[in-house]
């Protein structure tokens, strides 16, 4: 998976998804036990291509590297790579990359009749109320988070 840097902001660095490459990796189809060990080598003859598995709409999918900790209670941390699909419909409780008043942010969205709330997943951050006075768009919906351990 090749990343091509597109744009950097204070909160997210954006990359275009390159899905032209194919990399088939061994895949344990029956799952990996988090309890007692099980023999997995018998199941390594199946492959998975992460481009096909993680990216459903290649022409509208981008990556974004997270800066900051406002979403840490949702498991999204500084340095994580978000997979963002711009073609998905925004819905309440989805995690979205939003553009508000000249800045990008990633937050959980709560859509009401006349107002949208951007909800952080960190108690140190207050919800952001989006009104008609804000310059605002929901740029895309986060579909996956890739992190290094």
Secondary structure, DSSP 8 states (H G I E B T S, - for coil): -EEEEEEE-SSEEEEEEE-----EEEE-TT---SSS----GGGTTEEEEHHHHH-S-GGGEEEEEE-SSTTGGGT--TT-EEEEETTS---TT-EEEEEETTEEEEEEEEE-SS-EEEE-SSTTS--EEE-TTS-EEEEEEEEEEE---
